[in-house]
Amino acid sequence: MTSVSIGDGESYPCQNFSIPQLICATKRKLQGARFGGRITTTLSQAEVTALEQDTLEVLSLLRSTKNTFAPINRIPPDVLSLIPDYWERQDMGEDLIALTHVCRGWREIFTSRPSLWTHLACADADKTRLYIERSRSLPLEIFLKESKCTSYSDDALLVAIPHINRLGSLTICVLPDTLSDLLGRFPFPAPLLRELKIILDVSRRGPAVISSTLFPEPLSPLRKLSLSNVVTDLPWRNLSNLTVFEFRYVQDKVDPLFMAQLLDFFESTPLLRKIALHDSISYSNVPPGRVVPLLHLEKLTIHGFPAHSTFLNHLSIPTDISLDLGFYFPKDSPPIPGCLTNDFDNFSHITTISLSFEPIYKRMRLNGPSGERRVSGSWPSGNSLFYTEESAFFQSLGKFDLSKTQRLAVTAYGPSQENKIEESPVFKTLLLMNNLRTLALIEVKDLSFIHALNPKRNNSRTLLCSELEELILYARGQDWPHLEELVDMASGRAEGFAKLSSITLVGLDEEHSKEEVFRLRRYVSHVEYKLDVVPPWDTVFSDGDDSECASDWDVLRFSSDDEEEDEHSESNRNFERMVSDFVKELSRRHNELY
């Protein structure tokens, strides 16, 4: 509405009046129009039409004003516009469009933020054109997927290709036959291209060959390169600015890379910070003295067979990186220690250890000031080492310096076959942990830990882990260890002047009464009894920074700092509450509209 007539023969801009004034002016216009059941007015049809338009716009202003009282609109517009950032990027398309249909205010908020409109799935030409327009001049993220359920549109791709100079990220998930033709349709170079991800479906066809010649210009702007199920001739040209490299292949479908080929590639990419190699290293006779420095490396992941671990001996990496090693072990293969690097500097200063002894798959997570280390192994079913591999795996901790270890979590450790406690790997390992403060046992059926910690159970009356303060036991019904053994251990430590400060029991079945549990109070300063769930194996000692730990259940905390309400955490909680209100209000408004 640009103007309104208030009865004096002149039209004035509506912004000069308040809403009540505009309503009163409309009433004055209609006074005397209805008389004796008939409409009598001196207004012309054109004036009535204009008045009707003014009335509709006044109603629109009233509705907009009424919307400001909704709880969701208490969120500042700049904060409201950030909420879609927490959605999955590939799934936000229709939801983002729906947000712009809620009301005029929301439409202005979300369309005025161009970064929300940079992801192009190229499934619809009109939608692609709209996204390009609203993204203004920001770099574009193009995601092309070809599957039985969905596929990109050629018409939409034709709309996006002229904007190749704005291409910042390109993800291609297609069949091998399609790849070369698809890449040939992009008029490279792309000066803003920072991320290239290619994933091929080789379940029905053989792999595709990706050569650097597919890109007529050097890929110097590229920062992240991810290749899955492809054959390639690494090293590519001019990738000196690359910081992230991921490569994986499907066994028996794609030939892996030779170690020498990878080392040549790493020499040409000295700024790499993250490397992930999944089943992608081939056996190769690399000269023993060849070592490639990766001074900026922060995380290294290698999954494959034990022999692939020799690749670590050809890398010079910082001691504070996150190292993730996962291997498939053939039958009767030695346990994990045989596949570790010759240099154990990257396994020093370990303060927290998490172990999982699930059937077939064994996991080890080591944390400390020098970073994080993950080591895992998978044994095939029917392995003759099935009953002894757990002991060998646990005993492998003896290869590390455990004198600084303060926290240990063990999940699903099976029954021990050692007759003497002093000969068990549990006893030998705990003997090295002089500084252990907290021990968490998760669904551990075996009593080796309880017996090892009880000085009355070994012949030498040795008191292990004299600094131990806290013991947490998670169970699921009948899997709970005998309480009598637990009470005996607590009393033995109390007699040895190593009284436990706290024992926490979680998930105890109903057969054990509280009175029976709290017998421990005679020998332990604090006993806590919870009916919680069993946590994932590597989240017991989480301090809240690991996304894998997100849960509606309370996670045990081991630092007093975690109990403090700092300003940052309070801000996060407030924002989470606003997001929750936002979702509820959006659902209500959607129901009203449709």
JOJOCOR-V359041 format. One record per pair of residues at least 6 apart in sequence whose ideal C-beta (glycine too) atoms are under 8 Angstrom apart, sorted by sequence separation. I is the first residue (numbers start at 1). J is the second residue. D is the distance in whole Angstrom. If there is no record, write none. Layout:
BEGIN
I;J;D, I;J;D
END
This chain:
BEGIN
5;11;5, 6;12;7, 33;39;6, 34;40;8, 67;73;6, 100;106;7, 101;107;7, 110;116;6, 111;117;8, 122;128;6, 145;151;7, 146;152;7, 249;255;8, 266;272;7, 302;308;6, 329;335;8, 356;362;7, 366;372;7, 367;373;8, 379;385;7, 383;389;7, 418;424;4, 421;427;5, 430;436;7, 451;457;5, 452;458;8, 455;461;5, 475;481;8, 493;499;6, 494;500;8, 521;527;5, 542;548;8, 549;555;6, 557;563;7, 4;11;7, 5;12;8, 33;40;6, 41;48;8, 99;106;6, 100;107;4, 121;128;8, 145;152;6, 172;179;7, 200;207;6, 212;219;8, 249;256;6, 302;309;7, 340;347;8, 355;362;8, 356;363;4, 365;372;7, 366;373;4, 379;386;7, 385;392;7, 418;425;8, 451;458;8, 455;462;6, 473;480;8, 493;500;6, 520;527;5, 539;546;7, 542;549;4, 3;11;4, 4;12;6, 14;22;6, 17;25;7, 32;40;7, 33;41;4, 43;51;7, 72;80;8, 84;92;6, 87;95;7, 120;128;6, 132;140;7, 144;152;5, 174;182;6, 200;208;6, 355;363;7, 356;364;8, 365;373;7, 366;374;8, 416;424;5, 441;449;6, 455;463;5, 473;481;7, 538;546;8, 3;12;6, 32;41;8, 266;275;8, 302;311;7, 327;336;7, 354;363;8, 355;364;6, 364;373;8, 365;374;5, 366;375;8, 416;425;8, 455;464;8, 508;517;7, 518;527;6, 539;548;6, 3;13;5, 4;14;5, 33;43;8, 100;110;5, 172;182;6, 247;257;7, 302;312;7, 354;364;8, 355;365;8, 364;374;7, 379;389;6, 416;426;7, 439;449;7, 490;500;6, 517;527;7, 538;548;7, 539;549;4, 2;13;7, 3;14;6, 6;17;8, 30;41;8, 84;95;8, 99;110;5, 100;111;6, 120;131;6, 172;183;8, 353;364;7, 354;365;4, 363;374;7, 364;375;4, 453;464;6, 518;529;7, 544;555;8, 2;14;7, 84;96;6, 119;131;7, 120;132;7, 198;210;7, 327;339;6, 353;365;7, 363;375;8, 364;376;7, 452;464;6, 453;465;7, 505;517;6, 517;529;5, 536;548;7, 539;551;8, 1;14;5, 4;17;7, 117;130;8, 118;131;7, 144;157;7, 352;365;8, 353;366;6, 354;367;8, 363;376;4, 413;426;8, 473;486;8, 490;503;7, 536;549;8, 542;555;6, 29;43;7, 96;110;7, 117;131;5, 225;239;7, 325;339;7, 352;366;7, 353;367;8, 362;376;6, 439;453;8, 543;557;7, 6;21;8, 84;99;7, 117;132;8, 262;277;8, 300;315;8, 325;340;8, 352;367;4, 361;376;7, 362;377;5, 453;468;7, 514;529;6, 540;555;8, 170;186;8, 309;325;6, 350;366;5, 351;367;6, 352;368;7, 361;377;7, 362;378;8, 377;393;7, 535;551;8, 539;555;6, 540;556;6, 543;559;7, 117;134;4, 118;135;5, 210;227;7, 219;236;6, 222;239;6, 225;242;6, 300;317;6, 350;367;7, 351;368;4, 361;378;5, 362;379;8, 486;503;8, 503;520;6, 541;558;6, 4;22;6, 7;25;6, 116;134;8, 117;135;4, 142;160;6, 219;237;7, 220;238;5, 223;241;6, 224;242;7, 226;244;8, 228;246;8, 309;327;7, 350;368;5, 351;369;7, 360;378;6, 361;379;8, 535;553;8, 544;562;7, 6;25;4, 167;186;8, 179;198;7, 218;237;5, 219;238;6, 220;239;7, 222;241;7, 223;242;6, 224;243;7, 225;244;7, 226;245;8, 227;246;7, 228;247;8, 229;248;7, 230;249;8, 262;281;7, 275;294;8, 308;327;7, 347;366;6, 349;368;4, 360;379;6, 394;413;7, 430;449;8, 543;562;6, 5;25;8, 96;116;6, 114;134;6, 115;135;8, 118;138;5, 120;140;6, 122;142;7, 140;160;7, 170;190;8, 210;230;5, 218;238;3, 219;239;6, 220;240;7, 221;241;7, 222;242;6, 223;243;5, 224;244;4, 225;245;5, 226;246;4, 227;247;5, 228;248;5, 229;249;6, 245;265;8, 297;317;5, 298;318;8, 348;368;8, 349;369;5, 360;380;8, 533;553;6, 535;555;6, 4;25;6, 7;28;5, 30;51;8, 96;117;8, 114;135;5, 118;139;7, 120;141;7, 122;143;8, 179;200;7, 209;230;7, 210;231;7, 211;232;7, 212;233;7, 215;236;8, 220;241;6, 223;244;7, 224;245;8, 225;246;7, 226;247;8, 227;248;8, 228;249;7, 229;250;5, 281;302;7, 294;315;6, 295;316;8, 297;318;6, 300;321;6, 303;324;8, 306;327;5, 349;370;5, 360;381;7, 427;448;7, 503;524;5, 508;529;7, 532;553;6, 535;556;8, 6;28;7, 7;29;6, 29;51;6, 114;136;4, 118;140;5, 119;141;5, 120;142;5, 121;143;5, 122;144;6, 164;186;6, 207;229;6, 208;230;6, 209;231;5, 210;232;5, 211;233;5, 259;281;6, 272;294;6, 275;297;7, 292;314;6, 293;315;8, 294;316;7, 299;321;6, 300;322;7, 302;324;7, 303;325;8, 304;326;8, 305;327;6, 348;370;6, 426;448;4, 430;452;5, 502;524;7, 505;527;8, 532;554;7, 6;29;8, 111;134;6, 114;137;8, 115;138;6, 118;141;5, 120;143;7, 140;163;6, 164;187;6, 167;190;4, 170;193;7, 196;219;7, 207;230;6, 208;231;7, 209;232;7, 231;254;6, 234;257;6, 256;279;7, 257;280;6, 259;282;7, 261;284;8, 263;286;7, 270;293;8, 273;296;5, 274;297;8, 276;299;8, 278;301;8, 281;304;6, 291;314;6, 292;315;6, 293;316;4, 294;317;5, 295;318;7, 298;321;6, 299;322;4, 300;323;5, 301;324;4, 302;325;6, 303;326;4, 304;327;6, 305;328;6, 306;329;6, 323;346;6, 350;373;8, 390;413;6, 426;449;6, 430;453;7, 500;523;7, 501;524;7, 502;525;7, 503;526;8, 504;527;8, 505;528;7, 507;530;7, 508;531;8, 5;29;8, 114;138;5, 119;143;7, 121;145;7, 161;185;6, 164;188;7, 168;192;5, 169;193;7, 171;195;8, 176;200;5, 207;231;5, 209;233;8, 212;236;4, 229;253;7, 230;254;7, 231;255;6, 245;269;7, 256;280;5, 257;281;6, 258;282;5, 259;283;8, 260;284;5, 270;294;7, 272;296;7, 273;297;6, 274;298;6, 275;299;7, 277;301;7, 279;303;6, 280;304;7, 283;307;6, 290;314;6, 291;315;7, 292;316;7, 297;321;5, 298;322;7, 299;323;8, 300;324;7, 301;325;8, 302;326;7, 303;327;7, 304;328;7, 346;370;7, 390;414;5, 424;448;5, 499;523;7, 500;524;5, 501;525;5, 502;526;4, 503;527;5, 504;528;4, 505;529;5, 506;530;5, 507;531;7, 26;51;7, 142;167;6, 161;186;7, 165;190;7, 167;192;6, 168;193;7, 169;194;6, 170;195;7, 172;197;7, 175;200;7, 176;201;8, 212;237;5, 229;254;5, 232;257;8, 256;281;6, 257;282;6, 259;284;4, 267;292;5, 270;295;7, 271;296;6, 272;297;6, 273;298;5, 274;299;5, 275;300;5, 276;301;4, 277;302;5, 278;303;5, 279;304;5, 288;313;8, 291;316;5, 299;324;7, 301;326;8, 305;330;8, 321;346;7, 346;371;8, 391;416;7, 408;433;7, 427;452;4, 468;493;8, 499;524;7, 500;525;7, 501;526;6, 502;527;8, 503;528;7, 504;529;8, 505;530;7, 506;531;8, 507;532;6, 80;106;8, 84;110;7, 93;119;8, 140;166;5, 144;170;8, 147;173;7, 161;187;7, 164;190;5, 165;191;6, 166;192;6, 167;193;5, 168;194;5, 169;195;4, 170;196;5, 171;197;4, 172;198;5, 173;199;5, 174;200;7, 175;201;5, 176;202;6, 189;215;8, 193;219;7, 196;222;6, 235;261;8, 256;282;4, 258;284;4, 260;286;5, 266;292;5, 270;296;7, 273;299;7, 274;300;8, 275;301;7, 277;303;7, 278;304;7, 319;345;5, 336;362;7, 347;373;6, 391;417;8, 426;452;5, 439;465;7, 499;525;7, 502;528;7, 504;530;7, 506;532;5, 507;533;7, 92;119;7, 123;150;7, 132;159;7, 139;166;6, 140;167;6, 141;168;6, 142;169;7, 144;171;7, 146;173;7, 165;192;7, 168;195;7, 169;196;8, 170;197;7, 171;198;8, 172;199;7, 173;200;8, 174;201;7, 188;215;5, 189;216;7, 194;221;6, 195;222;7, 197;224;8, 199;226;8, 202;229;5, 234;261;6, 242;269;4, 245;272;6, 255;282;7, 259;286;5, 263;290;7, 277;304;7, 281;308;5, 306;333;7, 319;346;5, 335;362;8, 346;373;7, 362;389;7, 387;414;8, 391;418;8, 402;429;7, 421;448;8, 480;507;8, 507;534;6, 26;54;7, 77;105;8, 81;109;5, 93;121;6, 123;151;8, 125;153;6, 128;156;4, 132;160;7, 138;166;7, 139;167;7, 140;168;6, 141;169;4, 142;170;5, 143;171;5, 144;172;5, 145;173;5, 146;174;4, 157;185;7, 169;197;8, 171;199;8, 173;201;7, 177;205;6, 180;208;7, 188;216;6, 189;217;4, 193;221;6, 194;222;7, 195;223;7, 196;224;7, 197;225;8, 198;226;7, 200;228;7, 201;229;7, 234;262;7, 240;268;7, 243;271;6, 244;272;7, 246;274;8, 248;276;8, 251;279;6, 266;294;6, 286;314;6, 312;340;8, 313;341;6, 336;364;7, 362;390;7, 405;433;5, 408;436;6, 413;441;8, 424;452;7, 480;508;6, 506;534;8, 26;55;6, 80;109;6, 81;110;6, 90;119;7, 123;152;6, 124;153;6, 127;156;7, 137;166;7, 139;168;3, 140;169;8, 142;171;7, 144;173;7, 145;174;7, 146;175;6, 175;204;7, 176;205;5, 179;208;5, 188;217;6, 192;221;7, 193;222;6, 194;223;5, 195;224;4, 196;225;6, 197;226;4, 198;227;5, 199;228;4, 200;229;4, 235;264;5, 236;265;8, 239;268;6, 240;269;7, 242;271;7, 243;272;6, 244;273;7, 245;274;7, 246;275;8, 247;276;7, 248;277;8, 249;278;8, 250;279;8, 263;292;5, 312;341;4, 313;342;5, 317;346;7, 319;348;7, 364;393;8, 388;417;7, 403;432;7, 406;435;6, 407;436;8, 410;439;8, 436;465;4, 439;468;6, 444;473;8, 471;500;6, 480;509;6, 483;512;6, 494;523;4, 89;119;5, 97;127;8, 122;152;4, 123;153;6, 125;155;4, 129;159;5, 138;168;8, 139;169;7, 141;171;8, 143;173;8, 144;174;7, 175;205;6, 176;206;6, 184;214;8, 191;221;6, 194;224;7, 195;225;8, 196;226;7, 198;228;7, 199;229;7, 200;230;6, 234;264;7, 235;265;4, 239;269;5, 240;270;7, 241;271;6, 242;272;6, 243;273;5, 244;274;5, 245;275;5, 246;276;4, 247;277;6, 248;278;4, 249;279;6, 281;311;6, 309;339;4, 312;342;8, 313;343;8, 387;417;7, 395;425;4, 398;428;7, 402;432;4, 403;433;8, 405;435;6, 406;436;6, 407;437;7, 408;438;7, 409;439;8, 410;440;7, 412;442;7, 415;445;6, 416;446;5, 418;448;8, 421;451;5, 437;467;6, 438;468;8, 441;471;8, 463;493;7, 468;498;7, 470;500;7, 473;503;7, 475;505;8, 477;507;8, 490;520;6, 493;523;7, 494;524;8, 81;112;8, 90;121;7, 121;152;7, 122;153;6, 125;156;5, 128;159;5, 132;163;6, 176;207;6, 177;208;8, 179;210;7, 183;214;5, 190;221;8, 195;226;8, 234;265;4, 240;271;7, 243;274;7, 244;275;8, 245;276;7, 247;278;7, 248;279;6, 249;280;5, 277;308;8, 309;340;6, 312;343;8, 362;393;5, 394;425;5, 398;429;6, 402;433;5, 403;434;6, 404;435;6, 405;436;6, 406;437;5, 407;438;5, 408;439;5, 409;440;4, 410;441;6, 411;442;4, 412;443;5, 413;444;5, 414;445;7, 415;446;5, 421;452;6, 427;458;7, 431;462;7, 433;464;8, 434;465;7, 436;467;6, 437;468;7, 438;469;7, 439;470;7, 440;471;8, 441;472;7, 443;474;6, 450;481;6, 454;485;8, 469;500;7, 470;501;6, 471;502;7, 472;503;8, 473;504;7, 475;506;7, 476;507;6, 478;509;6, 491;522;7, 22;54;7, 26;58;7, 73;105;7, 77;109;5, 81;113;5, 84;116;6, 124;156;6, 128;160;6, 146;178;6, 176;208;4, 183;215;8, 198;230;6, 235;267;8, 246;278;8, 248;280;6, 306;338;6, 307;339;8, 309;341;7, 364;396;8, 394;426;7, 397;429;5, 403;435;6, 406;438;7, 407;439;8, 408;440;7, 409;441;8, 410;442;7, 411;443;6, 412;444;7, 413;445;8, 414;446;6, 416;448;5, 433;465;6, 434;466;7, 435;467;6, 436;468;5, 437;469;5, 438;470;4, 439;471;5, 440;472;4, 441;473;5, 442;474;4, 443;475;7, 456;488;7, 457;489;8, 466;498;5, 468;500;7, 469;501;4, 470;502;5, 471;503;5, 472;504;5, 473;505;5, 474;506;5, 475;507;5, 477;509;4, 480;512;7, 487;519;6, 491;523;5, 123;156;6, 125;158;8, 235;268;5, 247;280;5, 306;339;4, 357;390;5, 364;397;8, 391;424;8, 392;425;8, 395;428;7, 407;440;8, 409;442;7, 411;444;7, 413;446;5, 431;464;6, 434;467;7, 437;470;7, 438;471;8, 439;472;7, 440;473;8, 441;474;7, 443;476;6, 463;496;5, 465;498;8, 469;502;7, 470;503;8, 471;504;7, 473;506;7, 474;507;6, 475;508;6, 483;516;6, 487;520;6, 490;523;4, 93;127;7, 122;156;4, 125;159;5, 180;214;7, 235;269;8, 277;311;8, 366;400;7, 391;425;5, 395;429;7, 398;432;6, 410;444;6, 430;464;5, 438;472;7, 440;474;7, 445;479;6, 447;481;5, 451;485;7, 454;488;6, 470;504;7, 472;506;7, 475;509;8, 483;517;7, 486;520;7, 490;524;5, 23;58;6, 81;116;7, 122;157;5, 340;375;7, 394;429;6, 397;432;8, 413;448;7, 430;465;6, 447;482;7, 450;485;5, 454;489;4, 457;492;7, 463;498;6, 22;58;5, 67;103;6, 120;156;8, 357;393;7, 368;404;7, 413;449;8, 421;457;6, 422;458;5, 443;479;6, 445;481;7, 450;486;6, 453;489;5, 456;492;4, 483;519;8, 487;523;7, 122;159;8, 357;394;8, 421;458;5, 422;459;7, 427;464;7, 444;481;7, 455;492;5, 67;105;6, 122;160;6, 144;182;7, 339;377;8, 355;393;8, 422;460;7, 447;485;6, 451;489;8, 454;492;4, 455;493;7, 19;58;6, 64;103;7, 336;375;6, 355;394;7, 410;449;7, 420;459;8, 450;489;5, 454;493;7, 456;495;8, 14;54;8, 64;104;6, 120;160;5, 336;376;8, 422;462;8, 453;493;7, 455;495;8, 64;105;7, 336;377;5, 455;496;5, 5;47;8, 19;61;6, 207;249;8, 335;377;7, 14;57;7, 19;62;6, 60;104;8, 353;397;7, 5;50;7, 5;51;8, 19;65;7, 207;253;6, 333;379;8, 206;253;7, 207;254;4, 202;250;6, 323;371;7, 325;373;8, 326;374;8, 329;377;5, 331;379;8, 5;54;8, 262;311;7, 266;315;8, 320;369;8, 322;371;5, 323;372;7, 324;373;8, 325;374;7, 326;375;8, 327;376;7, 328;377;8, 329;378;7, 331;380;6, 353;402;8, 4;54;5, 118;168;8, 320;370;5, 321;371;5, 322;372;4, 323;373;5, 324;374;4, 325;375;5, 326;376;4, 327;377;5, 328;378;5, 329;379;5, 330;380;7, 335;385;8, 350;400;6, 202;253;5, 259;310;8, 263;314;6, 319;370;5, 320;371;4, 322;373;7, 323;374;7, 325;376;7, 326;377;7, 327;378;7, 329;380;8, 331;382;7, 332;383;7, 350;401;7, 1;53;7, 89;141;8, 202;254;7, 259;311;6, 319;371;7, 322;374;8, 326;378;8, 328;380;8, 331;383;5, 332;384;6, 333;385;8, 347;399;8, 348;400;8, 349;401;8, 350;402;7, 353;405;6, 504;556;7, 1;54;6, 90;143;6, 139;192;5, 243;296;8, 331;384;7, 332;385;6, 347;400;5, 348;401;6, 351;404;6, 352;405;7, 355;408;8, 357;410;7, 358;411;7, 147;201;8, 329;383;8, 335;389;6, 347;401;8, 350;404;6, 351;405;6, 352;406;7, 353;407;7, 354;408;8, 355;409;7, 357;411;7, 358;412;5, 139;194;7, 146;201;8, 259;314;7, 344;399;7, 349;404;6, 350;405;5, 351;406;5, 352;407;4, 353;408;5, 354;409;4, 355;410;5, 356;411;4, 357;412;5, 1;57;4, 344;400;7, 351;407;7, 352;408;8, 353;409;7, 354;410;8, 355;411;7, 356;412;6, 357;413;5, 1;58;8, 335;392;4, 336;393;6, 352;409;8, 354;411;8, 357;414;6, 334;392;8, 335;393;5, 355;413;7, 476;534;6, 337;396;4, 340;399;7, 475;534;8, 336;396;6, 474;534;5, 335;396;6, 474;535;7, 337;399;6, 472;540;7, 472;556;6, 470;558;7, 443;534;6, 442;534;6, 442;535;7, 442;537;7, 442;540;7, 440;540;5, 440;541;7, 438;541;8, 440;556;7, 438;558;6, 412;537;8, 411;537;4, 409;537;7, 409;538;8, 409;540;4, 409;541;6, 407;541;5, 407;558;6, 365;538;5, 363;537;7, 367;541;8, 363;538;7, 358;537;8, 356;537;4, 355;537;8, 356;538;7, 354;537;6, 354;538;5, 354;540;7, 354;541;7, 352;541;5, 102;586;7, 103;589;8, 99;586;7, 102;589;5, 98;586;8, 102;590;8, 102;593;8, 98;590;7, 101;593;7, 86;579;7, 79;575;8, 83;579;6, 79;578;7, 83;582;6, 80;582;7, 75;578;5, 75;581;8, 75;582;7, 72;581;6, 71;581;6, 72;582;6, 72;585;4, 71;585;6, 72;586;7, 70;585;6
END
